[in-house]
């Protein structure tokens, strides 16, 4: 049987080689790994557990700078550990709200105290977080009826499992049309269009360059995202910025669907985000040797979409405007040293 450290190294190797299919897959693997360490690890107090998690987060972040899901999961669990420790440590004070010690108000808590019940408390809380992750798409889809109505024309791009579930849920009570931008060069929109058509949803597949022309007849844009940044902006699939700009021009609302684990405490470096570049072979034909030899070709996987182009976020815990992101960060993650933040 593999040890926890061996499994962690396996996850690091997977990140370095890019052999994963989605952020959800990474988040689930990270959760399961940490759950196992919490249950069977040799840690004796919250301080030792926090140190191990911070080390794991650093290693995972170095392995794949463009992936935030594993780090976000660890940050969520760190917040849970701090809350459970404070709850156990201050059981006698918890009845008195005025004297209860909050995690946010004390960054210098001594976590070396050994509390026998702490392991089971943290393990149960972690399993609740894992259940929320597994049901996030269903929870987001429950809001579909509130936002999509009969005769609406909805535009989306690429293929997002969360968006697909959302649209199929809305189709149970409303008849509407979906326009899918193909999201070249990977053309993942083709898969989404086929899936929606099989569910008897009126679907039109368009090229990315036609998004602006079609936007005048669109009622709302519904997209997924890879990461929700701390300023309310997005790191989303390439082509998202084009669609958001077209929607802004025609005053069409842009709705972003995202599980909470995609919310990141990271800020963008101006417009330079931690992007991921893939092979340009889908953009050019290598038989054009002279052209390729004299040309530098970049094929970024993500776009940065600024918060002013976003109308609404729908998370698995509810709907929020971009201006509310700072509050969600405060509620979801532990306090962060301001010196580590990357400001606009």
Rosetta blueprint (number, residue, H / E / L):
1 X L
2 X L
3 X L
4 X H
5 X H
6 X H
7 X H
8 X H
9 X H
10 X H
11 X H
12 X H
13 X H
14 X H
15 X H
16 X H
17 X H
18 X L
19 X L
20 X L
21 X L
22 X L
23 X H
24 X H
25 X H
26 X H
27 X H
28 X H
29 X H
30 X H
31 X H
32 X H
33 X H
34 X H
35 X H
36 X H
37 X H
38 X H
39 X H
40 X H
41 X L
42 X L
43 X L
44 X L
45 X L
46 X H
47 X H
48 X H
49 X H
50 X H
51 X H
52 X H
53 X H
54 X H
55 X H
56 X H
57 X H
58 X H
59 X H
60 X H
61 X H
62 X H
63 X H
64 X L
65 X L
66 X L
67 X L
68 X L
69 X H
70 X H
71 X H
72 X H
73 X H
74 X H
75 X H
76 X H
77 X H
78 X H
79 X H
80 X H
81 X H
82 X H
83 X H
84 X H
85 X H
86 X H
87 X H
88 X H
89 X H
90 X L
91 X L
92 X L
93 X L
94 X L
95 X L
96 X L
97 X H
98 X H
99 X H
100 X L
101 X L
102 X L
103 X L
104 X L
105 X L
106 X L
107 X L
108 X L
109 X L
110 X L
111 X L
112 X L
113 X L
114 X L
115 X L
116 X L
117 X L
118 X H
119 X H
120 X H
121 X H
122 X H
123 X H
124 X H
125 X H
126 X H
127 X H
128 X H
129 X H
130 X H
131 X H
132 X H
133 X H
134 X H
135 X L
136 X H
137 X H
138 X H
139 X H
140 X H
141 X H
142 X L
143 X L
144 X H
145 X H
146 X H
147 X H
148 X L
149 X L
150 X L
151 X L
152 X L
153 X E
154 X E
155 X E
156 X E
157 X E
158 X L
159 X L
160 X L
161 X H
162 X H
163 X H
164 X H
165 X H
166 X H
167 X H
168 X H
169 X H
170 X H
171 X L
172 X L
173 X L
174 X L
175 X L
176 X L
177 X E
178 X E
179 X E
180 X E
181 X E
182 X L
183 X L
184 X L
185 X L
186 X L
187 X L
188 X L
189 X H
190 X H
191 X H
192 X H
193 X H
194 X H
195 X H
196 X H
197 X H
198 X H
199 X L
200 X L
201 X L
202 X E
203 X E
204 X E
205 X E
206 X E
207 X L
208 X H
209 X H
210 X H
211 X H
212 X H
213 X H
214 X H
215 X H
216 X H
217 X H
218 X L
219 X L
220 X E
221 X E
222 X E
223 X E
224 X L
225 X L
226 X L
227 X E
228 X E
229 X L
230 X L
231 X L
232 X L
233 X L
234 X E
235 X E
236 X E
237 X E
238 X L
239 X L
240 X H
241 X H
242 X H
243 X H
244 X H
245 X H
246 X H
247 X H
248 X H
249 X H
250 X L
251 X L
252 X L
253 X E
254 X E
255 X E
256 X E
257 X E
258 X L
259 X L
260 X H
261 X H
262 X H
263 X E
264 X L
265 X L
266 X L
267 X L
268 X L
269 X E
270 X L
271 X L
272 X E
273 X L
274 X L
275 X L
276 X L
277 X E
278 X L
279 X L
280 X H
281 X H
282 X H
283 X L
284 X L
285 X L
286 X L
287 X L
288 X L
289 X H
290 X H
291 X H
292 X H
293 X H
294 X L
295 X L
296 X L
297 X L
298 X L
299 X L
300 X E
301 X L
302 X E
303 X E
304 X E
305 X E
306 X L
307 X H
308 X H
309 X H
310 X L
311 X L
312 X E
313 X E
314 X E
315 X E
316 X L
317 X L
318 X E
319 X E
320 X E
321 X L
322 X H
323 X H
324 X H
325 X H
326 X H
327 X H
328 X H
329 X H
330 X H
331 X H
332 X H
333 X L
334 X L
335 X L
336 X L
337 X L
338 X H
339 X H
340 X H
341 X L
342 X L
343 X L
344 X L
